[in-house]
Amino acid sequence: MNSMPLDYMDDMPTAMRRYLKYYGWHFNKAAYEFAASMMWKEDASGKRQRVPMMSREEVDALLRANNVVIDNNGTYDYVYWAMQCKADLMPDAIEDAKHHALYVKRMMNDADTTDEAAFRCFYIKAVGSGVGVPFEDFLD
């Protein structure tokens, strides 16, 4: 896509602008860990349960075990997609590890969006939920 994002001219907090300067609309480890810490699902009784966070090493092992290669894995974006799938789609829509891995690849290679989709997805969910994103905590 060659069009300018609609948020390009938004008045952003200084820490957010600094984060985007260094990482763009992509996850670093600290931002991923914050996003993953906010993922919940309901158990069989309807009680809210925190979804255990997947580490980058766990996601890499998931991909390797299922012979799935991610071309662009320099950021934590693919780790976010794995965690998002685990929290929102498993086991109802995605039933097994093979399809979990394929979901991650599909999201990373989605032809009708930019490579910024993972972080933008997280950010819009946070904004929509009224959750403040502590960008200053994500900076090294």
Backbone as CSV, one residue per row, in Angstrom:
resi,resn,N_x,N_y,N_z,CA_x,CA_y,CA_z,C_x,C_y,C_z
1,MET,0.842,-1.174,0.000,0.000,0.000,0.000,0.890,1.242,0.000
2,ASN,0.569,2.180,-0.822,1.371,3.397,-0.926,0.698,4.608,-0.315
3,SER,-0.493,4.467,0.193,-1.201,5.612,0.756,-0.660,5.965,2.139
4,MET,-0.861,7.195,2.531,-0.425,7.692,3.834,-1.423,7.234,4.897
5,PRO,-0.950,6.671,6.018,-1.878,6.288,7.093,-2.643,7.507,7.594
6,LEU,-3.894,7.306,7.988,-4.732,8.413,8.430,-4.262,9.016,9.742
7,ASP,-3.469,8.276,10.522,-2.999,8.799,11.804,-1.669,9.538,11.698
8,TYR,-1.176,9.703,10.513,0.138,10.312,10.302,0.255,11.689,10.946
9,MET,-0.797,12.469,10.879,-0.748,13.842,11.387,-1.351,13.984,12.790
10,ASP,-1.723,12.869,13.418,-2.300,12.931,14.768,-1.311,13.527,15.759
11,ASP,-1.845,14.182,16.748,-1.032,14.708,17.841,-0.775,13.562,18.813
12,MET,0.442,13.041,18.801,0.777,11.880,19.618,1.597,12.301,20.828
13,PRO,1.453,11.562,21.929,2.308,11.832,23.084,3.782,11.668,22.695
14,THR,4.652,12.403,23.353,6.083,12.388,23.038,6.669,10.987,23.112
15,ALA,6.331,10.229,24.152,6.889,8.881,24.299,6.439,7.975,23.149
16,MET,5.199,8.131,22.703,4.711,7.341,21.579,5.477,7.700,20.316
17,ARG,5.645,8.993,20.082,6.387,9.431,18.897,7.818,8.903,18.929
18,ARG,8.457,8.906,20.109,9.817,8.365,20.234,9.840,6.872,19.952
19,TYR,8.870,6.137,20.501,8.797,4.697,20.247,8.677,4.436,18.748
20,LEU,7.758,5.137,18.093,7.547,4.937,16.655,8.779,5.314,15.847
21,LYS,9.534,6.300,16.310,10.767,6.691,15.629,11.754,5.531,15.601
22,TYR,11.857,4.800,16.707,12.826,3.707,16.804,12.312,2.375,16.267
23,TYR,11.032,2.089,16.474,10.504,0.764,16.138,9.431,0.782,15.057
24,GLY,8.970,1.952,14.667,7.840,2.003,13.752,6.623,1.388,14.437
25,TRP,5.642,1.000,13.652,4.437,0.370,14.193,4.700,-1.127,14.313
26,HIS,5.712,-1.471,15.099,6.104,-2.865,15.312,6.363,-3.084,16.788
27,PHE,6.258,-4.331,17.203,6.504,-4.691,18.596,7.985,-4.872,18.867
28,ASN,8.444,-4.302,19.972,9.693,-4.760,20.558,9.270,-5.690,21.700
29,LYS,10.229,-6.239,22.427,9.901,-7.213,23.465,9.011,-6.614,24.555
30,ALA,9.341,-5.428,25.031,8.570,-4.811,26.118,7.131,-4.504,25.688
31,ALA,6.955,-4.005,24.480,5.608,-3.710,23.987,4.800,-4.997,23.830
32,TYR,5.452,-6.043,23.300,4.765,-7.335,23.177,4.328,-7.850,24.546
33,GLU,5.229,-7.800,25.519,4.901,-8.315,26.848,3.734,-7.554,27.468
34,PHE,3.665,-6.250,27.241,2.531,-5.469,27.730,1.246,-5.923,27.036
35,ALA,1.291,-6.047,25.707,0.105,-6.466,24.950,-0.357,-7.853,25.397
36,ALA,0.587,-8.772,25.548,0.240,-10.138,25.944,-0.328,-10.186,27.355
37,SER,0.132,-9.288,28.211,-0.356,-9.282,29.600,-1.827,-8.882,29.693
38,MET,-2.361,-8.304,28.655,-3.759,-7.864,28.643,-4.686,-8.882,27.982
39,MET,-4.158,-10.058,27.614,-4.985,-11.052,26.915,-5.641,-12.008,27.902
40,TRP,-6.957,-12.120,27.765,-7.789,-12.934,28.642,-8.710,-13.804,27.809
41,LYS,-9.212,-14.844,28.419,-10.303,-15.616,27.814,-11.160,-16.152,28.940
42,GLU,-12.347,-16.605,28.604,-13.248,-17.162,29.604,-13.084,-18.666,29.662
43,ASP,-13.084,-19.222,30.874,-13.038,-20.667,31.008,-14.456,-21.222,30.840
44,ALA,-14.621,-22.519,31.003,-15.916,-23.172,30.779,-17.027,-22.621,31.666
45,SER,-16.651,-22.103,32.845,-17.665,-21.563,33.759,-17.957,-20.084,33.510
46,GLY,-17.249,-19.482,32.522,-17.464,-18.073,32.217,-16.569,-17.140,32.998
47,LYS,-15.663,-17.699,33.797,-14.737,-16.882,34.582,-13.560,-16.434,33.709
48,ARG,-13.204,-15.159,33.850,-12.083,-14.593,33.082,-10.753,-15.155,33.576
49,GLN,-9.945,-15.624,32.642,-8.638,-16.187,32.974,-7.570,-15.516,32.105
50,ARG,-6.450,-15.168,32.726,-5.326,-14.625,31.961,-4.736,-15.745,31.100
51,VAL,-4.416,-15.435,29.866,-3.804,-16.414,28.962,-2.298,-16.385,29.196
52,PRO,-1.699,-17.538,29.522,-0.242,-17.553,29.746,0.514,-17.033,28.521
53,MET,1.449,-16.133,28.771,2.206,-15.499,27.696,3.135,-16.492,27.004
54,MET,3.145,-16.434,25.686,4.082,-17.239,24.900,5.372,-16.439,24.737
55,SER,6.497,-17.090,24.926,7.783,-16.436,24.682,8.135,-16.543,23.201
56,ARG,9.070,-15.734,22.781,9.543,-15.791,21.393,10.097,-17.190,21.093
57,GLU,10.787,-17.768,22.062,11.351,-19.104,21.880,10.253,-20.157,21.709
58,GLU,9.167,-20.020,22.451,8.040,-20.951,22.299,7.396,-20.826,20.925
59,VAL,7.257,-19.598,20.446,6.662,-19.399,19.127,7.602,-19.941,18.050
60,ASP,8.902,-19.672,18.196,9.865,-20.219,17.228,9.793,-21.748,17.205
61,ALA,9.672,-22.373,18.370,9.572,-23.833,18.453,8.278,-24.323,17.797
62,LEU,7.173,-23.607,18.025,5.900,-23.945,17.386,6.038,-23.929,15.871
63,LEU,6.660,-22.879,15.353,6.827,-22.761,13.903,7.724,-23.868,13.369
64,ARG,8.861,-24.089,14.034,9.802,-25.148,13.597,9.144,-26.522,13.597
65,ALA,8.433,-26.828,14.661,7.803,-28.148,14.794,6.774,-28.405,13.701
66,ASN,6.245,-27.334,13.131,5.214,-27.469,12.097,5.713,-27.067,10.715
67,ASN,7.042,-26.965,10.585,7.689,-26.639,9.304,7.133,-25.365,8.671
68,VAL,6.922,-24.362,9.498,6.413,-23.079,9.027,7.535,-22.057,9.174
69,VAL,7.817,-21.368,8.074,8.881,-20.365,8.054,8.254,-18.987,7.906
70,ILE,8.657,-18.082,8.785,8.210,-16.690,8.719,9.352,-15.889,8.117
71,ASP,9.077,-15.209,7.022,10.116,-14.449,6.333,10.562,-13.224,7.125
72,ASN,9.626,-12.506,7.708,9.934,-11.250,8.386,9.768,-11.441,9.887
73,ASN,10.816,-11.955,10.548,10.677,-12.203,11.983,11.688,-11.413,12.808
74,GLY,12.047,-10.227,12.340,12.982,-9.392,13.075,12.360,-8.636,14.232
75,THR,11.052,-8.564,14.279,10.354,-7.880,15.362,9.573,-8.923,16.169
76,TYR,8.834,-8.470,17.140,7.967,-9.361,17.914,6.560,-9.429,17.329
77,ASP,6.368,-8.913,16.120,5.035,-8.921,15.521,4.478,-10.339,15.390
78,TYR,5.287,-11.272,14.910,4.799,-12.640,14.727,4.500,-13.310,16.070
79,VAL,5.222,-12.910,17.120,4.971,-13.456,18.451,3.608,-12.942,18.942
80,TYR,3.312,-11.669,18.654,1.994,-11.122,18.989,0.895,-11.911,18.288
81,TRP,1.056,-12.179,16.976,0.014,-12.909,16.247,-0.198,-14.297,16.850
82,ALA,0.889,-14.954,17.266,0.758,-16.275,17.883,-0.031,-16.179,19.184
83,MET,0.286,-15.177,19.978,-0.392,-14.992,21.252,-1.849,-14.595,21.047
84,GLN,-2.103,-13.714,20.100,-3.473,-13.277,19.805,-4.314,-14.473,19.373
85,CYS,-3.741,-15.349,18.558,-4.449,-16.554,18.119,-4.766,-17.447,19.316
86,LYS,-3.781,-17.644,20.169,-3.968,-18.476,21.365,-5.081,-17.915,22.254
87,ALA,-5.109,-16.603,22.414,-6.088,-15.970,23.296,-7.481,-15.906,22.689
88,ASP,-7.569,-15.586,21.404,-8.874,-15.295,20.814,-9.478,-16.421,19.973
89,LEU,-8.653,-17.311,19.460,-9.159,-18.289,18.492,-9.036,-19.748,18.918
90,MET,-8.200,-20.014,19.895,-7.990,-21.405,20.286,-8.803,-21.736,21.535
91,PRO,-9.374,-22.888,21.626,-9.374,-23.974,20.661,-10.592,-23.984,19.747
92,ASP,-11.451,-22.976,19.841,-12.708,-23.013,19.078,-12.525,-22.921,17.566
93,ALA,-11.781,-21.929,17.092,-11.625,-21.727,15.649,-10.334,-22.345,15.114
94,ILE,-9.303,-22.329,15.901,-8.014,-22.937,15.542,-7.802,-24.066,16.543
95,GLU,-7.805,-25.296,16.058,-7.842,-26.440,16.975,-6.498,-27.068,17.302
96,ASP,-5.462,-26.847,16.492,-4.218,-27.567,16.740,-2.995,-26.705,16.444
97,ALA,-1.835,-27.216,16.827,-0.577,-26.476,16.692,-0.247,-26.169,15.236
98,LYS,-0.512,-27.090,14.340,-0.212,-26.870,12.911,-0.976,-25.651,12.397
99,HIS,-2.247,-25.578,12.703,-3.054,-24.449,12.231,-2.726,-23.164,12.984
100,HIS,-2.291,-23.281,14.221,-1.813,-22.133,14.977,-0.606,-21.528,14.251
101,ALA,0.342,-22.372,13.891,1.535,-21.915,13.170,1.176,-21.322,11.812
102,LEU,0.265,-21.961,11.099,-0.142,-21.448,9.782,-0.867,-20.111,9.906
103,TYR,-1.630,-19.922,10.974,-2.285,-18.641,11.218,-1.240,-17.529,11.350
104,VAL,-0.191,-17.798,12.110,0.868,-16.801,12.297,1.482,-16.432,10.945
105,LYS,1.789,-17.420,10.150,2.368,-17.152,8.820,1.402,-16.338,7.963
106,ARG,0.143,-16.714,7.982,-0.862,-16.005,7.172,-0.970,-14.538,7.597
107,MET,-0.987,-14.293,8.892,-1.091,-12.914,9.372,0.156,-12.106,9.035
108,MET,1.311,-12.724,9.093,2.550,-12.022,8.757,2.669,-11.754,7.265
109,ASN,2.018,-12.565,6.459,2.114,-12.425,5.001,0.809,-11.943,4.377
110,ASP,-0.030,-11.291,5.145,-1.328,-10.817,4.652,-1.113,-9.793,3.540
111,ALA,-1.512,-10.146,2.333,-1.240,-9.320,1.158,-2.060,-8.037,1.099
112,ASP,-3.166,-7.964,1.823,-4.004,-6.768,1.694,-3.838,-5.775,2.842
113,THR,-2.708,-5.840,3.533,-2.418,-4.861,4.578,-0.912,-4.617,4.637
114,THR,-0.509,-3.716,5.493,0.916,-3.425,5.638,1.528,-4.360,6.675
115,ASP,2.830,-4.324,6.789,3.501,-5.158,7.791,3.349,-4.571,9.200
116,GLU,2.617,-3.499,9.321,2.374,-2.860,10.615,1.094,-3.356,11.279
117,ALA,0.414,-4.288,10.680,-0.925,-4.685,11.123,-0.963,-5.189,12.559
118,ALA,0.031,-5.935,12.999,-0.001,-6.498,14.352,-0.031,-5.389,15.401
119,PHE,0.890,-4.439,15.297,0.953,-3.381,16.302,-0.257,-2.465,16.211
120,ARG,-0.695,-2.166,15.005,-1.874,-1.321,14.849,-3.119,-2.012,15.412
121,CYS,-3.213,-3.318,15.233,-4.331,-4.088,15.794,-4.334,-3.970,17.314
122,PHE,-3.188,-4.186,17.920,-3.070,-4.040,19.370,-3.440,-2.623,19.797
123,TYR,-2.902,-1.624,19.128,-3.100,-0.243,19.538,-4.575,0.160,19.454
124,ILE,-5.230,-0.223,18.390,-6.638,0.153,18.245,-7.503,-0.547,19.289
125,LYS,-7.137,-1.781,19.669,-7.868,-2.468,20.743,-7.663,-1.748,22.073
126,ALA,-6.440,-1.313,22.324,-6.152,-0.594,23.575,-6.913,0.722,23.609
127,VAL,-6.861,1.483,22.531,-7.565,2.764,22.472,-9.068,2.544,22.646
128,GLY,-9.605,1.569,21.936,-11.031,1.282,22.017,-11.481,0.828,23.393
129,SER,-10.576,0.202,24.132,-10.893,-0.275,25.482,-10.584,0.750,26.560
130,GLY,-10.010,1.880,26.153,-9.658,2.911,27.127,-8.411,2.581,27.924
131,VAL,-7.569,1.720,27.401,-6.334,1.328,28.085,-5.202,2.248,27.644
132,GLY,-4.566,2.885,28.598,-3.411,3.711,28.284,-2.224,2.824,27.940
133,VAL,-1.508,3.178,26.899,-0.337,2.407,26.484,0.909,3.139,26.981
134,PRO,1.677,2.520,27.884,2.835,3.196,28.492,4.081,3.140,27.597
135,PHE,4.049,3.890,26.515,5.145,3.851,25.550,6.505,4.116,26.184
136,GLU,6.532,4.972,27.201,7.810,5.271,27.841,8.439,4.007,28.450
137,ASP,7.627,3.048,28.843,8.139,1.794,29.403,8.721,0.872,28.339
138,PHE,8.413,1.131,27.078,8.879,0.275,25.991,10.207,0.716,25.412
139,LEU,10.656,1.895,25.824,11.900,2.442,25.278,13.085,1.931,26.083
140,ASP,14.141,1.579,25.393,15.349,1.061,26.066,16.078,2.142,26.796
